[in-house]
Amino acid sequence: MARPRITVRALLPVLGIAVLLLGGLSLWVFVHERTVRSSETPIQRAERQVKEQRGGDWEIRYVEAGSGPALCGYAAPRNRGGATHEPVAFISRLGRVLFADEPLPTEFRDLRQQFCPAFARSPVAPQ
């Protein structure tokens, strides 16, 4: 029995449909992700990013609005057993959070100048 030969002309409609389906799926994922993320406030986004990067026991102590969707602030672990921790400065942007104690001090300084030029250089003590 001879095996039927698959020609390029026979494959073109199938490949065209596959490309259209994958393109539609990609567009749906992109729009759905934007909708979900846009429902998050900038402070909620910063809290989520800090907890993802530093752990669930970290909290935001101080925050300032930056230019655009950026937030600048200070975060530290919650006080446990009377131990206090020095707050760490951070810049929260849509896709990323950057901390001052990471090994990229120049990038942090440049982003702080770009997004939060009036950002407090030391944390404000709660009163």
Backbone hydrogen bonds in HBPLUS format (Angstrom, degrees):
<---DONOR---> <-ACCEPTOR-->    atom                        ^
c    i                          cat <-CA-CA->   ^        H-A-AA   ^      H-
h    n   atom  resd res      DA  || num        DHA   H-A  angle D-A-AA Bond
n    s   type  num  typ     dist DA aas  dist angle  dist       angle   num
A0010-ALA N   A0007-THR O   3.16 MM   3  5.26 128.4  2.44  95.6 108.5     1
A0011-LEU N   A0007-THR O   3.17 MM   4  6.51 141.3  2.33 141.2 151.8     2
A0011-LEU N   A0008-VAL O   3.06 MM   3  5.05 124.3  2.38  95.2 109.8     3
A0012-LEU N   A0008-VAL O   3.01 MM   4  6.19 143.3  2.15 154.6 163.4     4
A0015-LEU N   A0011-LEU O   2.89 MM   4  6.11 165.0  1.92 165.6 170.5     5
A0016-GLY N   A0012-LEU O   2.88 MM   4  5.99 157.5  1.93 153.4 160.1     6
A0017-ILE N   A0013-PRO O   3.00 MM   4  6.17 159.0  2.05 146.6 151.1     7
A0018-ALA N   A0014-VAL O   3.02 MM   4  6.24 155.9  2.08 145.1 152.1     8
A0019-VAL N   A0015-LEU O   2.96 MM   4  6.18 158.2  2.00 150.6 155.6     9
A0020-LEU N   A0016-GLY O   3.04 MM   4  6.29 162.4  2.07 148.1 152.8    10
A0021-LEU N   A0017-ILE O   2.92 MM   4  6.14 159.3  1.96 151.4 157.0    11
A0022-LEU N   A0018-ALA O   2.94 MM   4  6.13 165.2  1.96 152.2 156.1    12
A0023-GLY N   A0019-VAL O   2.89 MM   4  6.02 156.8  1.94 149.8 156.7    13
A0024-GLY N   A0020-LEU O   2.96 MM   4  6.11 158.4  2.00 146.4 152.1    14
A0025-LEU N   A0021-LEU O   2.91 MM   4  6.12 157.7  1.96 148.6 155.0    15
A0026-SER N   A0022-LEU O   2.91 MM   4  6.08 158.4  1.96 145.6 151.5    16
A0027-LEU N   A0023-GLY O   2.98 MM   4  6.18 160.5  2.02 148.0 153.2    17
A0028-TRP N   A0024-GLY O   2.95 MM   4  6.16 157.5  2.01 147.3 153.4    18
A0029-VAL N   A0025-LEU O   2.99 MM   4  6.23 162.9  2.02 152.2 156.1    19
A0030-PHE N   A0026-SER O   2.96 MM   4  6.15 163.5  1.99 151.4 156.1    20
A0031-VAL N   A0027-LEU O   2.98 MM   4  6.16 169.3  2.00 154.0 156.3    21
A0032-HIS N   A0028-TRP O   2.86 MM   4  5.93 163.5  1.89 151.4 156.8    22
A0033-GLU N   A0029-VAL O   2.92 MM   4  5.99 162.9  1.95 150.5 154.8    23
A0034-ARG N   A0030-PHE O   3.09 MM   4  6.27 159.2  2.14 146.4 152.1    24
A0035-THR N   A0031-VAL O   3.01 MM   4  6.20 155.7  2.07 148.6 155.0    25
A0036-VAL N   A0032-HIS O   3.03 MM   4  6.27 161.0  2.06 150.6 155.2    26
A0037-ARG N   A0033-GLU O   2.95 MM   4  6.10 168.2  1.96 153.0 156.4    27
A0038-SER N   A0034-ARG O   2.83 MM   4  5.83 148.4  1.93 143.7 152.7    28
A0040-GLU N   A0037-ARG O   3.14 MM   3  5.46 161.2  2.18 109.4 115.2    29
A0045-ARG N   A0041-THR O   2.87 MM   4  6.13 158.1  1.92 156.6 163.4    30
A0046-ALA N   A0042-PRO O   2.93 MM   4  6.15 158.7  1.98 144.8 150.2    31
A0047-GLU N   A0043-ILE O   2.89 MM   4  6.13 162.2  1.93 151.1 155.9    32
A0048-ARG N   A0044-GLN O   2.93 MM   4  6.12 160.6  1.96 148.4 153.7    33
A0049-GLN N   A0045-ARG O   2.88 MM   4  6.11 163.4  1.90 153.1 157.8    34
A0050-VAL N   A0046-ALA O   2.89 MM   4  6.05 164.1  1.92 153.8 157.8    35
A0051-LYS N   A0047-GLU O   3.03 MM   4  6.17 165.7  2.05 148.9 152.9    36
A0052-GLU N   A0048-ARG O   2.89 MM   4  6.07 154.0  1.96 148.7 156.4    37
A0053-GLN N   A0049-GLN O   2.95 MM   4  6.10 156.2  2.00 149.0 154.9    38
A0054-ARG N   A0050-VAL O   2.80 MM   4  5.75 166.4  1.82 155.3 159.8    39
A0055-GLY N   A0051-LYS O   2.85 MM   4  4.60 138.9  2.02 116.3 126.9    40
A0058-TRP N   A0055-GLY O   3.25 MM   3  5.92 168.7  2.26 120.7 123.3    41
A0078-ARG N   A0057-ASP O   2.81 MM  21  5.82 154.2  1.88 159.5 162.9    42
A0059-GLU N   A0076-ALA O   2.91 MM  17  5.74 164.6  1.93 150.4 151.8    43
A0076-ALA N   A0059-GLU O   3.05 MM  17  5.74 154.6  2.11 159.5 164.9    44
A0061-ARG N   A0074-TYR O   2.76 MM  13  5.52 162.0  1.79 144.7 150.7    45
A0062-TYR N   A0074-TYR O   3.30 MM  12  5.12 157.4  2.35 138.4 137.3    46
A0074-TYR N   A0062-TYR O   2.82 MM  12  5.12 150.7  1.91 137.0 143.1    47
A0064-GLU N   A0072-CYS O   2.61 MM   8  5.25 156.9  1.66 167.3 174.1    48
A0072-CYS N   A0064-GLU O   2.94 MM   8  5.25 168.0  1.95 156.0 159.7    49
A0066-GLY N   A0070-ALA O   2.85 MM   4  4.94 152.1  1.93 145.1 139.4    50
A0067-SER N   A0115-PHE O   2.79 MM  48  5.02 157.3  1.84 140.4 148.0    51
A0070-ALA N   A0067-SER O   3.43 MM   3  5.89 161.5  2.47 125.9 127.3    52
A0071-LEU N   A0092-SER O   2.93 MM  21  5.08 151.4  2.01 142.1 151.0    53
A0092-SER N   A0071-LEU O   2.75 MM  21  5.08 164.0  1.78 155.6 160.5    54
A0073-GLY N   A0090-PHE O   3.01 MM  17  5.43 158.2  2.06 149.5 152.1    55
A0090-PHE N   A0073-GLY O   2.77 MM  17  5.43 148.1  1.87 149.5 151.2    56
A0075-ALA N   A0088-VAL O   2.94 MM  13  5.38 155.9  2.00 140.2 145.8    57
A0088-VAL N   A0075-ALA O   2.76 MM  13  5.38 167.6  1.78 155.7 157.2    58
A0083-ALA N   A0080-ARG O   3.31 MM   3  5.80 163.6  2.34 117.4 118.2    59
A0100-ALA N   A0089-ALA O   2.89 MM  11  5.31 155.7  1.95 148.4 147.5    60
A0091-ILE N   A0098-LEU O   2.87 MM   7  5.31 147.1  1.97 147.4 158.3    61
A0098-LEU N   A0091-ILE O   2.95 MM   7  5.31 157.1  2.00 144.3 151.5    62
A0093-ARG N   A0096-ARG O   2.77 MM   3  5.29 168.8  1.79 168.7 172.0    63
A0096-ARG N   A0093-ARG O   3.35 MM   3  5.29 144.0  2.49  98.3 108.3    64
A0102-GLU N   A0099-PHE O   3.34 MM   3  5.61 165.9  2.36 109.7 112.0    65
A0108-PHE N   A0104-LEU O   3.04 MM   4  6.31 162.7  2.07 157.4 162.7    66
A0109-ARG N   A0105-PRO O   2.95 MM   4  6.10 164.7  1.98 147.2 151.2    67
A0110-ASP N   A0106-THR O   2.93 MM   4  6.12 161.6  1.96 150.2 155.2    68
A0111-LEU N   A0107-GLU O   2.91 MM   4  6.09 162.7  1.94 152.1 156.7    69
A0112-ARG N   A0108-PHE O   2.87 MM   4  6.03 155.0  1.93 150.5 158.0    70
A0113-GLN N   A0109-ARG O   2.98 MM   4  6.23 156.1  2.04 146.6 152.5    71
A0114-GLN N   A0110-ASP O   2.94 MM   4  6.14 148.4  2.04 142.4 151.7    72
A0115-PHE N   A0111-LEU O   2.80 MM   4  5.85 174.3  1.80 157.4 158.5    73
A0116-CYS N   A0112-ARG O   2.82 MM   4  5.00 143.3  1.95 127.5 139.5    74
A0119-PHE N   A0116-CYS O   3.12 MM   3  5.22 160.3  2.16 116.9 117.1    75
